[in-house]
Amino acid sequence: MLGVLTGFGIIGFVILVGYVVQRIGILPRDSLLALNRVAFFVATPALLFTVLARSHPSTVFSSSILVTLLAVVISAGLFVVASRLWFRRSLAETTVGAAASAYVNANNIGLPVATYVLGSPQLVAPLLLLQLIVLAPITLTILDITTRGSASVKSILMQPLRNPMILGSLAGLVVALLGITIPDPILAPFELIGGAAIPLVLLAFGMSLVGQRPLQPGSGRAEIVVASAIKLVVMPLAAYLLGRFVFGLSPDALFGVVALAALPTAQNIYNFASRYRRGEILARDTVLVTTIGSVPVLVLVAALLAP
């Protein structure tokens, strides 16, 4: 348990540094965008490639990913039911809310948690692939059809292949599946660049928290509270029940899948909402509320399930 708390302390401290840096104006205003782009296009793909290239394929293709997928379906489906019965929102806004209830921040928070709390960054790779290859295209397809009346199938299918994190992950998987041993002098530069990924995403995340004020009057508080509650309570609980009683996961695997399910809503959902101008406040505030609320939830999960 001490190691888990130490991991959370490391993550929290770096986030705090990013917040202070932005708050007192050490860096120019566009620095946040620059940090995010370097992390997204360069450092994180390099990290995922090196981690997966040295992993065993069974780590990626395990029953844990099925638990996560079912937890996602349950969480998103619950919001859809709530939206159609009580909130009476449009299909596009319902889609944004469902995604906010089930699409986790596997990059900015998931990678550090997997590294410092769960012990291995490769544990988050299956979740990243599931979200970017399956969940994101489905969400974008629905938003395309409901807001434009049609969808560009080619654009949606090609989107994952334009994502550098997916390309880095797939390249690492190919190396692992084929049993290729990459010489250290070739792999070392990727490891060096990948080592910058977690500090960059945590600093950028801390900077992004400056000036955020959720749950303002007229913002649709009920939907935000419901989406946040599903994300922080229902999804990790569903992952626990499925992992323990249906799939019989080992204690280590169960801790990992529940901790990843307890991660906050991904910033990607706000980007999707902004792109289609549907459910923007719902997505933005759910991201912030779950980000704050995930800290005690993750500590509780660690206290109860950490081996």
Beta strands, then each sheet from edge to edge (+ up, - down):
end
